[in-house]
Amino acid sequence: MDGIRTDFSTLARMGDDGVLLLLSDCVHVETPGYTPSEMEVSKALDGYFREAPGRILIATFGSLISRVQIILDLAYKHRRKVALAGRSLENNTAMARELGYLDVPPDTLVPLQDTKRFEDRDVVIICTGAQGEPMAALNRITNGDNRWVKIVEGDTVILSATPIPGNETSVSRMINNLFSQGAD
């Protein structure tokens, strides 16, 4: 995303210097092949931004700042306003901005309660809950428990994460609920 590639030579040098173990957490590590880059995600999301007739709700992990950056950049490109839903997402975004890891394009980010002031086709809501967590923002929106956002026909909801093994049932339940309310 930021153009910085993994520095394999430094990792190799660390091994030569005596580091015995690198621990890394990766969902679906047992799946053969390669994970596409965030640029591929950006290309796919760009199509939704171009075609969605109404609001776009994108659920992602609250800590995935590179994905938030992609969404902000696409929203700016397509003249849409962005609101955040989910405490961890709001906190991580604020911290990333403060530390210089997130560049928010001018006049793009708005408070969630202000999204009502805009046409639906001009709004993107980034929210937590791509794994169907009961108390996360997307599930609360889906269940009608968010005071600022209700699902309406014409909304496009994107789960920008593959379900973690074990979460398939809760994710499927949430998707069914979204469809029953008219979301794409």
ABEGO torsion letter per residue (X at the ends): XAGBBBBAAAAAAAAAAGBABBBBBBBGAABBEBBBBAAAAAAAAAAAAAABABBBBBBBBAABAAAAAAAAAAAAAAGBBBBBBEAAAAAAAAAAAAAGABBBBBGABBBAAAAAABBAAABBBBBBGAAGBAABAAAAAAAGABAABBBBBGBBBBBBBBBBBGAAAAAAAAAAAAAAAGBX
